[in-house]
Amino acid sequence: MAPPSPARSTSTTYSSAKELLEDIGEEVQKIAHNAALERKGNLHGLLSSVKYTNDIAVEGKTLKACDLDHEYDTNVTGGFDKSNPCKNRPNVRFSDIYGGQCTDSKIKGNVGNNGGACAPFRRLFLCDQHLSHMEEHKINDIHNLLLEVSLAAKYEGDSIINNYPDNRDKKEGICTALARSFADIGDIVRGKDLFNGYNQEDIKEKAKLQENLRKIFKEIYNNLENTETKKRYNEEDDKDPNYYKLREDWWNANRKEVWKAITCGAGENDIYSKTITYGTTTTSYPRCGHEDDNVPTNLDYVPQYLRWFDEWGEEFCRKRKKQLENAIEKCRGENKDKYCTLNGYDCEKSIRGKEILISDPNCTKCSFACDPYVKWIDNQKEEFLKQKNKYHKEIEDSSTTIKQTQFGKINNMYGKEFYKNLKTYYGTVNQFLELLNKETECQSQPEVGEKRSTIDFTKDTDKDIFSHTEICEPCPWCGVKKDGSKWTPKKVTCGNEKNIWFNKSNGTDISILSTDREKETILEKLKKFCIDNEEINDNWKCYYNNNNDNSDNSDNSGNCILQDEKQNPRDKTIMSYYTLFSLWLKRMLDNSIEWRTKLKN
């Protein structure tokens, strides 16, 4: 059993954003706990007191959270696997390819350019499906609700643990992921969840879930025996009560049981660590604190936006590092013995300023590595700015206990208390970003040229962390030469800026359907084409150029120019026909395999 936490230090030095959030969350949890004690709701549920309405489960059966089975231990009935928390949820819970969801229509409270939250990929497919099928005449008290929430937590925990990537640090990573999902479940129960859904069906499901919870807590409220206690839970809006106070106190009373459920599958080597008094004391909890008397995390008392922002920063640094390392290997070789470009050219032999473009089939690997990276990094910049711009607005708008969004009300209880603490020492967004910089993955990025090997979210993002880097940029205008162990641009004058680039009269037009490769579903990738009727082709003009020297057997199949609005020859996107065709074929095959797999599931 872990020792009790010491009193909070007055120091303002933190080693990570998570440490800061946990620290303030602990203070807010104490406030919420004391408020619940004053209201005297007596809301602690017991699995041993669950009553069943189906014919399968045995009433009076001694239940333990880790033994819950959705086929037997639930009051969600009706067949068609409705009782399965993970129904229609893919097994992929973590991705090196896809990111989270920031679209305004899918996140409550996101409003255009005013900033917004981004739901992490882990959150998109949380195992809570059966909660949308709860009925208030079956789940009508504190015990039966605990059963269903514990069932969701148990299956969510198993999903996280069983699908946690082998190439990540499992020792602490699993427990952190469980703590984040635990906090998201707490937000769902309390009406604080910002995620609106990843498609129309999911949006309807989540709206139904919140309506079910409202009806269930109405039943719980009506069953409160003490009249004075009922008065303490009076809502500000009696015409349409959401029972937010009651929901907060139910969570406060039952979070320990939910934590035990979500950590059922944790092993002895899965550690949840908390650094207390800022580097002097580290408290570790084996099995993620499953056996402990107290819940080791307080992330459930941290605003969801900030939790997600912290998770986004961690994921960004990890994915950037992995993708950039792959691009460096494919574009420069293991021993830096080549200089390929994302467009398939050998930059040692190519001189763009003289229209000498030497493509090499071996450089296609560079294109395959850079093509997804460039799309991904551009999208990440937009997500970062969106979350960054929300920071000050969140602090300013934290005074109300209920927020009104384009999708209805959100519970904001204890938001004021949290942001008051945050504002004291981290009132500016740059102060918070400095903590994001301290993530381990952010401190060990690949070196590219003269660029630093660490991430600094407070600096010029266009020229640094969100740039394509020289690895995934076109060849230098006059080519490159090997200078010892480094490649350097040739310092010579070459080419004429007014060069018209090939004979426009004899080219071949090629149009390629351009999908939104950052989206997860088939519909999202082709939405502009299928629903909005927008033309989303990439139009290329390809030429056969027999002026290039191919005595070294390099590819000379021709070159293609993207027909966009760029006029300056230096800015034109030019790609060898071989590389363009190979990229198109790879994308088509990748999409076909992915979509076929999803349709089967």
C-alpha positions in Angstrom: 0.0 0.0 0.0 1.4 3.4 -0.9 2.0 6.0 1.8 -0.5 8.9 2.1 0.3 12.0 0.1 2.0 14.9 1.9 0.6 18.3 2.0 0.8 20.3 -1.2 4.0 22.3 -1.5 4.0 26.0 -2.2 6.7 25.6 -4.8 5.8 26.5 -8.4 8.4 24.3 -10.1 7.0 21.2 -11.9 8.7 18.6 -14.0 5.8 18.1 -16.3 2.3 19.4 -17.2 0.8 16.1 -15.8 2.5 16.8 -12.4 0.9 20.3 -12.3 -2.5 19.0 -13.3 -2.4 16.2 -10.8 -1.3 18.6 -8.0 -4.2 21.1 -8.6 -6.6 18.3 -9.2 -5.8 16.9 -5.8 -6.8 20.3 -4.2 -10.0 20.4 -6.2 -10.8 16.8 -5.3 -10.6 17.7 -1.6 -13.0 20.7 -2.2 -15.5 18.4 -4.0 -15.2 15.8 -1.4 -15.9 18.2 1.5 -18.9 19.7 -0.5 -20.3 16.2 -0.9 -20.0 15.6 2.8 -21.9 18.7 3.6 -24.7 17.7 1.3 -25.0 14.3 3.0 -26.3 12.5 0.0 -25.2 9.0 1.2 -24.5 8.0 -2.4 -22.0 5.2 -2.0 -23.1 2.3 -4.1 -22.5 -1.4 -3.5 -22.3 -4.1 -6.1 -23.7 -6.5 -3.5 -26.9 -4.5 -3.4 -27.5 -4.6 -7.2 -31.0 -5.8 -8.2 -31.5 -7.4 -11.6 -34.4 -7.2 -14.0 -33.2 -9.9 -16.4 -33.6 -13.7 -16.1 -29.9 -14.5 -16.5 -28.3 -12.9 -13.6 -28.7 -14.2 -10.1 -30.0 -11.7 -7.6 -28.0 -11.5 -4.5 -24.9 -12.8 -6.3 -21.7 -11.6 -4.7 -20.1 -9.4 -7.3 -16.6 -8.2 -7.7 -15.6 -5.5 -10.2 -13.0 -7.7 -11.8 -15.4 -10.6 -12.4 -18.0 -8.5 -14.3 -19.3 -10.1 -17.5 -21.5 -8.0 -19.8 -23.5 -11.1 -20.8 -24.6 -11.6 -17.2 -23.8 -8.7 -14.9 -25.9 -5.9 -16.3 -29.4 -4.5 -16.4 -29.0 -3.4 -20.0 -31.1 -5.9 -21.9 -32.7 -6.2 -25.3 -30.2 -8.4 -27.2 -28.1 -7.5 -30.2 -25.1 -7.2 -27.9 -26.4 -3.9 -26.4 -24.8 -4.8 -23.1 -21.3 -5.0 -24.6 -19.4 -1.8 -23.6 -17.0 -2.3 -26.5 -19.5 -3.1 -29.2 -18.6 -1.3 -32.5 -15.4 -0.1 -30.9 -12.2 -1.0 -32.9 -9.3 -2.7 -31.1 -6.9 0.0 -32.2 -6.8 2.4 -29.2 -3.5 4.0 -30.0 -2.2 5.1 -33.4 1.1 6.3 -34.9 -0.9 7.3 -38.0 -4.1 9.0 -37.0 -4.6 11.8 -34.5 -7.4 13.0 -32.4 -10.6 14.9 -33.2 -10.7 18.7 -33.1 -13.5 19.4 -35.6 -16.0 22.0 -34.2 -19.0 19.8 -34.9 -17.5 17.0 -32.8 -16.3 18.9 -29.8 -18.6 20.8 -27.5 -17.6 24.4 -26.9 -15.4 24.7 -30.0 -16.3 27.8 -31.9 -14.3 28.6 -35.1 -11.2 30.6 -34.7 -11.7 31.2 -31.0 -9.9 28.0 -30.1 -11.0 24.6 -29.0 -10.2 21.3 -27.4 -9.0 18.2 -29.3 -10.2 14.7 -28.2 -7.2 12.3 -28.3 -7.4 9.1 -30.4 -7.7 7.0 -27.2 -10.9 8.8 -26.3 -12.7 8.4 -29.6 -13.5 4.7 -29.1 -13.9 4.5 -25.3 -15.9 1.4 -24.2 -19.2 3.0 -23.0 -21.5 1.7 -25.7 -23.9 0.0 -23.4 -24.5 3.2 -21.3 -26.6 4.6 -24.1 -29.0 1.7 -23.7 -29.6 2.2 -20.0 -33.3 2.6 -18.9 -34.2 4.5 -15.8 -36.8 2.0 -14.7 -34.0 -0.7 -14.6 -31.1 1.4 -13.5 -32.8 3.6 -10.9 -30.6 3.7 -7.9 -27.0 4.3 -6.8 -26.1 0.5 -6.8 -27.4 -0.4 -10.2 -25.7 2.7 -11.7 -22.4 1.7 -10.1 -22.8 -1.7 -11.8 -23.1 -0.2 -15.3 -20.3 2.4 -14.8 -18.0 -0.3 -13.3 -18.8 -2.5 -16.3 -17.7 0.2 -18.7 -14.6 0.9 -16.7 -13.6 -2.8 -16.5 -14.0 -3.3 -20.3 -12.3 0.0 -21.0 -9.3 -1.0 -18.8 -9.0 -4.3 -20.6 -9.2 -2.6 -24.0 -6.4 -0.2 -23.0 -4.1 -2.8 -21.5 -4.6 -5.4 -24.3 -4.1 -2.9 -27.1 -1.3 -0.9 -25.6 1.6 -0.8 -28.1 4.6 -2.9 -27.4 7.0 -0.2 -28.5 6.0 2.2 -25.7 7.0 2.3 -22.1 4.4 0.0 -20.5 5.7 0.4 -17.0 4.1 3.7 -16.5 2.4 4.4 -19.8 -0.4 1.9 -19.2 -1.3 3.4 -15.8 -1.3 6.9 -17.3 -3.6 5.8 -20.1 -6.0 4.2 -17.6 -6.0 7.4 -15.5 -7.0 9.4 -18.6 -9.8 7.1 -19.5 -10.9 7.0 -15.9 -11.2 10.8 -15.9 -13.1 10.7 -19.2 -15.6 8.2 -17.7 -16.0 10.6 -14.7 -16.7 13.4 -17.1 -19.4 11.3 -18.9 -21.1 10.5 -15.6 -21.0 14.1 -14.4 -22.1 15.7 -17.7 -18.7 17.3 -18.4 -17.7 15.4 -21.4 -16.7 17.6 -24.4 -16.6 14.9 -27.0 -19.7 15.1 -29.1 -19.1 11.9 -31.2 -16.9 10.9 -34.2 -19.8 10.4 -36.7 -23.6 11.0 -36.8 -24.4 7.7 -35.3 -22.0 8.2 -32.5 -23.3 11.7 -31.8 -26.8 10.4 -31.4 -25.5 7.6 -29.1 -23.7 10.1 -26.9 -26.7 12.4 -26.7 -28.9 9.5 -25.7 -26.4 8.5 -23.1 -26.6 11.9 -21.4 -30.3 11.9 -21.6 -30.3 8.5 -19.9 -28.1 9.7 -17.1 -30.3 12.7 -16.5 -33.3 10.4 -16.1 -31.4 8.0 -13.9 -30.3 10.7 -11.6 -33.8 12.0 -11.4 -34.8 8.6 -10.1 -31.9 8.7 -7.6 -33.0 12.2 -6.5 -36.6 11.1 -6.0 -35.4 8.2 -3.9 -33.5 10.4 -1.5 -35.2 9.9 1.8 -34.2 13.0 3.6 -36.1 16.2 2.7 -33.3 18.5 3.8 -30.8 16.5 1.6 -33.1 17.0 -1.4 -33.1 20.7 -0.8 -29.3 20.7 -1.0 -29.5 19.3 -4.4 -31.9 21.8 -5.8 -30.9 22.8 -9.3 -30.5 26.4 -10.6 -32.8 25.6 -13.5 -35.7 23.6 -12.0 -37.5 23.5 -15.4 -34.7 21.3 -17.0 -32.6 19.9 -14.2 -29.5 17.9 -15.0 -28.7 17.1 -11.4 -25.1 18.2 -11.7 -24.6 18.5 -7.9 -26.0 15.0 -7.4 -23.9 13.6 -10.2 -20.7 15.2 -8.8 -21.4 13.7 -5.4 -22.2 10.2 -6.8 -18.9 10.2 -8.6 -17.1 11.4 -5.4 -18.6 8.5 -3.5 -17.9 5.8 -6.1 -14.8 6.8 -7.9 -12.7 4.4 -5.8 -14.8 1.4 -7.0 -14.6 2.6 -10.6 -10.8 2.9 -10.4 -10.6 -0.7 -9.1 -12.7 -1.8 -12.1 -10.6 0.0 -14.7 -7.3 -1.3 -13.2 -8.4 -5.0 -12.9 -6.0 -6.1 -15.7 -3.0 -4.1 -14.5 0.1 -6.1 -13.6 2.5 -5.8 -10.7 5.0 -4.0 -13.0 2.5 -1.4 -14.1 3.4 1.6 -12.0 1.5 4.8 -11.4 4.0 7.3 -10.1 3.4 10.7 -8.6 6.3 13.1 -8.0 5.4 15.1 -4.9 7.1 18.3 -3.6 8.6 18.7 -7.0 11.4 16.2 -7.4 12.0 15.2 -3.7 9.5 12.5 -3.3 8.2 10.0 -5.8 5.3 7.7 -4.7 4.8 4.6 -6.8 1.6 2.4 -6.9 2.1 -1.2 -8.2 -0.8 -2.5 -10.3 -1.7 1.2 -10.9 -2.8 1.4 -7.3 -5.5 -1.2 -7.7 -5.0 -2.5 -4.2 -4.7 0.9 -2.5 -7.3 2.5 -0.3 -7.2 5.8 -2.2 -7.4 6.5 -5.9 -3.8 7.5 -6.9 -4.9 9.9 -9.6 -6.8 13.2 -9.5 -7.0 13.8 -13.2 -10.7 13.4 -13.0 -10.8 16.8 -11.3 -8.8 18.4 -14.1 -10.8 20.2 -16.9 -11.0 17.9 -19.8 -9.5 20.5 -22.2 -6.3 20.7 -20.2 -6.0 16.9 -19.8 -6.4 16.4 -23.5 -3.9 19.2 -24.3 -1.3 17.5 -22.2 -2.0 14.2 -23.8 -1.8 15.9 -27.3 1.6 17.3 -26.5 2.9 13.9 -25.4 1.5 12.2 -28.5 2.8 14.9 -30.8 6.4 14.6 -29.7 6.3 10.8 -29.8 4.8 10.7 -33.3 7.0 13.5 -34.7 10.1 11.7 -33.4 9.1 8.4 -34.9 8.0 9.7 -38.3 11.1 12.0 -38.6 13.5 9.2 -37.7 11.9 7.1 -40.4 12.1 9.9 -43.0 15.8 10.6 -42.1 16.6 6.9 -42.6 14.8 6.6 -45.9 15.9 10.0 -47.3 19.6 10.0 -46.2 20.4 6.4 -45.7 21.8 4.7 -42.6 25.2 6.2 -43.1 24.1 9.5 -44.6 25.3 8.2 -47.9 22.5 9.7 -50.0 20.4 12.8 -50.3 16.9 12.0 -51.6 13.9 14.4 -51.7 10.3 13.8 -51.0 9.6 14.1 -54.7 11.8 11.2 -55.7 14.9 13.0 -56.9 18.6 12.4 -56.2 19.7 15.9 -55.0 23.4 15.2 -55.6 22.8 14.8 -59.3 19.8 17.2 -59.7 20.0 20.9 -60.3 16.5 22.4 -60.3 17.8 25.7 -61.5 18.9 24.1 -64.8 16.0 21.8 -65.1 18.2 18.8 -64.4 16.0 16.5 -62.4 17.5 13.0 -61.8 15.0 10.7 -60.3 16.0 7.4 -58.6 13.7 4.5 -57.8 15.6 4.2 -54.5 14.4 7.7 -53.6 10.8 6.5 -53.7 11.2 5.2 -50.2 11.9 8.8 -49.2 8.6 9.9 -50.8 6.7 7.1 -49.0 8.1 8.4 -45.7 7.7 12.1 -46.3 4.3 12.1 -47.9 2.3 11.1 -44.8 4.6 13.2 -42.5 4.1 16.4 -44.5 0.3 16.0 -44.3 0.4 15.1 -40.7 2.6 17.9 -39.5 0.5 20.5 -41.3 -2.6 19.2 -39.6 -0.8 19.2 -36.2 0.0 22.8 -36.5 -3.7 23.7 -36.8 -4.5 21.5 -33.8 -1.8 23.1 -31.7 -3.0 26.7 -32.5 -6.6 25.7 -31.8 -5.8 24.5 -28.3 -3.3 27.2 -27.6 -5.9 29.9 -28.4 -8.4 28.4 -26.0 -6.2 28.7 -22.9 -6.9 32.2 -21.8 -10.6 32.0 -22.8 -10.9 29.0 -20.5 -9.5 30.9 -17.6 -11.7 33.9 -18.2 -14.9 31.8 -18.6 -14.4 29.5 -15.6 -16.7 31.4 -13.2 -20.0 29.8 -14.2 -20.9 26.3 -12.9 -22.9 25.6 -16.1 -21.7 26.3 -19.6 -23.9 26.7 -22.6 -22.5 25.3 -25.9 -23.8 24.8 -29.4 -24.8 21.3 -28.3 -26.4 22.1 -25.0 -25.3 22.5 -21.4 -22.1 21.3 -19.8 -21.4 20.9 -16.1 -18.5 23.2 -15.1 -18.6 22.7 -11.4 -15.2 23.2 -9.7 -13.8 24.8 -12.9 -13.5 28.1 -11.1 -11.5 26.5 -8.3 -9.2 24.8 -10.7 -8.5 27.7 -12.9 -8.0 30.0 -9.9 -5.1 27.8 -8.8 -3.7 27.5 -12.4 -3.8 31.2 -13.0 -1.7 32.0 -9.9 1.5 30.6 -11.4 0.5 29.6 -14.9 -1.7 32.4 -16.1 -0.2 32.7 -19.5 -0.3 30.0 -22.2 3.5 30.1 -22.7 4.0 29.2 -19.0 1.9 26.1 -19.6 3.6 25.3 -22.9 7.0 25.3 -21.1 5.7 22.4 -19.1 4.6 20.5 -22.3 8.2 21.0 -23.5 9.5 18.9 -20.5 7.9 15.6 -21.8 10.7 13.0 -22.3 9.8 12.5 -26.0 9.9 16.3 -26.5 13.4 16.5 -25.1 14.9 13.8 -27.5 14.0 14.7 -31.0 16.1 13.9 -34.1 18.6 16.5 -35.2 18.0 17.8 -38.7 20.7 20.1 -40.0 21.3 22.9 -37.5 17.9 22.5 -35.9 17.7 21.8 -32.2 16.9 18.3 -31.0 14.3 19.5 -28.4 10.8 20.7 -28.8 9.9 24.2 -27.6 6.2 25.0 -28.1 6.8 28.7 -27.2 9.1 29.4 -30.1 8.4 30.1 -33.8 6.5 27.0 -34.7 6.5 27.6 -38.5 10.3 27.5 -38.9 10.9 24.8 -36.3 8.7 22.1 -34.9 5.9 22.3 -37.5 8.1 22.7 -40.5 8.6 20.0 -43.1 12.3 20.2 -42.2 15.0 20.0 -44.9 14.5 16.2 -45.0 11.0 16.5 -46.6 11.7 19.6 -48.7 12.6 19.7 -52.4 16.2 19.6 -53.5 18.2 22.8 -52.9 18.0 25.0 -56.1 21.5 24.2 -57.3 21.9 20.7 -55.8 24.0 19.5 -52.9 27.5 18.2 -52.4 29.1 15.9 -49.7 31.2 17.9 -47.3 32.8 15.4 -45.0 29.9 13.7 -43.1 27.5 16.5 -44.0 25.5 17.4 -47.1 25.6 21.1 -48.0 23.8 23.1 -50.7 26.1 24.1 -53.6 27.0 27.8 -53.5 26.9 28.5 -57.2 24.6 30.5 -59.5 22.3 28.3 -61.5 19.2 28.7 -63.5 17.0 31.7 -64.4 14.1 32.6 -62.1 11.9 33.2 -65.2 12.4 29.7 -66.4 9.0 28.4 -67.7 9.7 24.7 -66.8 9.1 22.4 -69.7 7.1 22.9 -72.8 3.5 23.4 -71.7 2.1 22.5 -75.2 3.1 18.8 -75.1 2.2 17.7 -71.6 -0.2 15.1 -70.4 -2.9 16.0 -67.9 -3.4 13.6 -65.0 -6.0 14.1 -62.3 -5.8 12.2 -59.0 -8.6 12.1 -56.4 -7.2 13.7 -53.3 -8.6 12.3 -50.1 -8.3 13.9 -46.7 -5.7 11.5 -45.3 -5.8 12.9 -41.8 -9.4 11.6 -41.3 -10.2 8.2 -39.9 -13.3 7.0 -41.7 -14.1 6.4 -45.3 -16.9 9.0 -45.2 -14.7 11.7 -43.6 -11.9 11.1 -46.1 -14.2 11.6 -49.0 -16.8 14.0 -47.4 -16.0 17.0 -49.7 -16.4 14.8 -52.8 -19.4 12.6 -51.8 -21.5 15.1 -49.7 -20.3 18.6 -50.5 -19.8 18.0 -54.2 -16.5 19.7 -54.1 -13.8 19.1 -56.8 -11.0 17.6 -54.8 -8.6 16.4 -57.5 -4.9 17.1 -57.6 -4.3 18.1 -61.2 -0.8 17.3 -62.5 0.8 18.0 -65.9 3.4 15.4 -66.9 6.2 15.7 -69.5 8.7 13.3 -70.9 12.1 15.1 -70.7 14.9 13.4 -72.6 17.5 16.1 -71.7 18.4 14.4 -68.4 21.5 12.2 -68.4 20.5 8.7 -67.4 23.9 7.1 -68.0 23.8 5.9 -64.4 20.6 4.0 -65.0 18.5 6.5 -63.0 14.8 6.8 -63.9 14.0 9.0 -66.8 10.3 8.4 -67.2 9.4 12.0 -67.1 8.4 14.7 -64.6 5.1 16.0 -63.4 4.2 19.5 -62.1 1.3 20.1 -59.7 -1.1 22.6 -61.3 -1.6 25.0 -58.4 -1.4 28.8 -58.0 2.3 28.9 -57.3 4.1 30.9 -59.9 7.7 31.1 -58.7 9.6 28.1 -60.2 11.3 27.6 -56.8 7.9 27.0 -55.2 6.5 24.6 -57.8 5.8 21.1 -56.7 7.6 18.8 -59.2 7.7 15.0 -58.9 9.0 12.2 -61.1 6.3 10.3 -62.9 7.6 7.1 -61.4 7.3 8.5 -57.8 3.8 10.1 -58.5 2.5 6.8 -59.8 4.1 4.8 -56.9 2.6 7.2 -54.3 -0.9 7.0 -55.9 -0.7 3.2 -56.0 0.4 3.0 -52.4 -2.3 5.3 -51.2 -5.0 3.4 -53.1 -3.8 0.0 -51.7 -3.5 1.4 -48.2 -7.0 2.8 -48.3 -8.5 -0.3 -49.8 -7.0 -2.6 -47.1 -7.9 -0.2 -44.3 -11.5 0.3 -45.5 -12.0 -3.4 -46.2 -10.9 -4.2 -42.6 -13.2 -1.6 -41.2 -16.2 -2.8 -43.2 -15.6 -6.3 -42.0 -15.6 -5.0 -38.4 
